């Protein structure tokens, strides 16, 4: 990396008190491992939480002053896409990552989820790959954690992953493992207020606008296999469908 870049990690969360500490500790470790190539800020979007998610995140950020952290209490967004966008906007407005002062071509938005754990090299390895490839976005993979499903469901999921495999890459998009350069993010309008698929929509707009997008096989983010998921029609719903497929012999009433 020829010069240090600024990185903003955005994490949407809703009632994730059991998982948020593990998620943020992993992000903080990746931020530290990303130095000196990346100067990282972390923003948690606490979306209509009724538990201790926000308080836990604030306590953790206070205990880690070497990585600036911000908790945004979001009671207005209607969708996970809106939460991601609001968290990013708040992070950009806080300090040196202000969009009016930061260099959009030297600032990166990283996205993950509160029920996920990024690997220690998440930031460093992703930035290295986009720099080497000349890409403005990196779309990574996830690995399911503790999926309570039978062999048939696991096989069906494996076939979905295989169907999306491409030479040296893949066609999958996960909001839990996504990075995009700020100038490209702003040029296509960022995350939209969508009930699901906001990550696919963002990547689709980048590609249609001609921005180079890299699909990476590494680093891989560990993510929860809970069923159903928090976002309707998201990964959790897919896993639920695979684990409990409709009975083909059932008669609709």
N, C-alpha and C positions, 0 to 999 in steps of 0.2 A: 504494500500500500504506500503510494508515494507521499501522502500527507494524511494526518489524522482526520477522521470524519466524525461527525456527530451522529449518534444513534438514539432514537426514541423507541423504546419498547412499550407497546400498548397492550394491556391485558383487561378484557371485559370480565366482570364477575357478578354473579347474582347468588347470594346465599351459599357461599363456598367456604364457610369457616373451617371445614374439615380438610380442605385441600389447598387453600390459598397460601399457607406458609410454605409448603413444599414447592409449590409453583414459583413463588417469588424468590425463595432461596436459590433455586436453580437458575433463575434469570440473573440474580445478583452475581452468582459465580461465573456465569457466561460473560457478564459485563466486565468482571475483573480479568478474566482470561483474554478478553478482547483488547486489552491495553497493550501497547500505546496506540494501536491503529484506530481504536474507537473510543470516543468519549460518550459514555452512555447515560441516559436518563430513563427512568421507568415510571410509567403512569398506569395506575389501576383505576378502571372505571367501575365503581361500585354501583350497580344498577338496581335500584329499588330493593336494597338489601334490608332484611329484617333480622339479621343475625349479626355476628361479630366480625364479618368479613372485613369491613372498612377499618375497624379498630385494630384488628390483627395486622393488617397491612401497614397502618400508620406506625404501630409499635415496631414492626420489623424494619421499616425505613429509618426510624429514629436510631435503631441499633446499628445501621450501616451507612454512616454519613459519607463514606467514600464514593457511594453511588447515589446521586440525587434521585429521590423518589417522591411521587405526588399521588395522593388519593383524591379522585374526583367523585363526589357523591352525585350520581346521575338519577334524578327522579323524573326526567322529562322524556328521554328517548323511549321509543316504542318498540324498537327491534335491536337485535345484536349488532346489525350494521350501524345503527345510530349510536350505539354505545361505543363502538370502535372509533367512529368518526369524532364523537365528542371528546373521548379521551385523548386522541391525537391532537385535536384543536387546542385542548387545554394545555397539553405538554408543549406545543409549539409556542403558546402564549406565555409560558413560564420561563423567564430567564433567557439564556443565550440561544435557546432553540426557537425563539420568536421568528416566525416566518418572514417578518420584515427585515430581520438582521442576519439570519443564518443564510449560508450559501445553499440553495436548494439542490445544487449538483453535488454537494459534499455532505448532505444530510440524508440519513436512511431511516425509514419507518420499519420496525420489526413488529410482527403480530404473533401473539400466541394466545392460549386460553387458560382460564383459571384451573381447569381440571387436567392440565398437562404439565409435563416437566421437560424443559429443554436440556440438551446435553451441554457440557462445559465449553465445547468448541463451537456452539451454535452461532455466535456472532462472528468470531474470528474466521471460521471456515467459510461461512456464507459470504462475508465481505471479500475474502480471498478469491472465491470462485467468480463472483460478479465482476471483480476487477480484471481477472484474467480473461474472462469471456466478453467483456464490454457490455454486459447486460445491465438493465436498470431495475430488474426485479428477479427474485429467486423464489421458486415454488418448491417446497420440500415435502417429504413424506412423513407419516406418523406410524407409530407402532402401538397396537392396542394393548392395554394393561388389563389382565384378569377378566377376559370376556367369558361370562358364564353361558356358553352355548355348546351345542353338541357338535360332533364331527362334521355333520352335513352342513351346518351353518358356517363353520370355519372354512370348509372347502369352498362354499359358495362365495365367501368374502375373498378368499385367495384367488378365485377365478376373476372377480371384479378387479383386483389389483393387477393380475396378469394381463387382463384385457387392456389396461391402460399403460402397459409397459411399452416404451419406445427405445430405439437404439440410443443408449447414453442418457435416457431420461424417462419421462412419463407424462401422462395427460391429467393427473389428479391435481386438485387444488384443495388445500386445507388452511383455514384461517389460523390454525395452531402452529403453522410453520411457514411463514410467508414474510418476505422482505421486499420493499420497494423504495426506490430513491424518491426523495421529496418532490423534485421538479416533475417527475413523471406522475406521481400520485396526485399532485395538484392539477396537472394538465388535463387529467381525465375525470376530475371531480371527486376523487377519493372514494371512501366507502359510502355506499348509498344506504338510505333508510329502508332496508329490505328485511322481510321477516325471516328469510333464509337465503343462502347462496350469495351473500354479499361479497365473499371472497372470490368466487367464480366470476361474478359480474365485474369486479375490479380488474382481474387478470384478463378477462375477455376484452374490456375496453382498452387496456394497454396494448394488447396484440392488434386490435383493429386500428389503433392509432399509429401502429408501426414501431412501438417501443420494443426493444429486444428483451425477451423474457427467458430466463434460464430455468429449466426443471432439473432439480438436483436429487441424487440418490442418497446423499449424505450432506449434513447431519440429519438424523432422524429424531423426531420429538415423540416422547412417550405420552399417550393420551388415554383418558378414561374410556372404558367400554361400557359405561352405564347405559341402561335402557329403561325408558326412552331418554334421549338427551334433553338439555335445557332449551335448545333452539328447535322449533318445529321443523320437520322435514330435513333435519340435519343428520350427522353421522349416527347419533344415537337411535334415531328413528329407523335408519337403514339397518342397523344391527338388530333392532327389535323385529323388523320384518324378516330378516334372515333367520333369526333364532326361533321365531314363532310364525311360520308362513301360514297363510290361510288354507283351510281344508278344501282341496279341490272338489270334494264330494259334498260339501255343505250346500244346502238349498237356502237361498235368500227368502226371508219371510215377507 
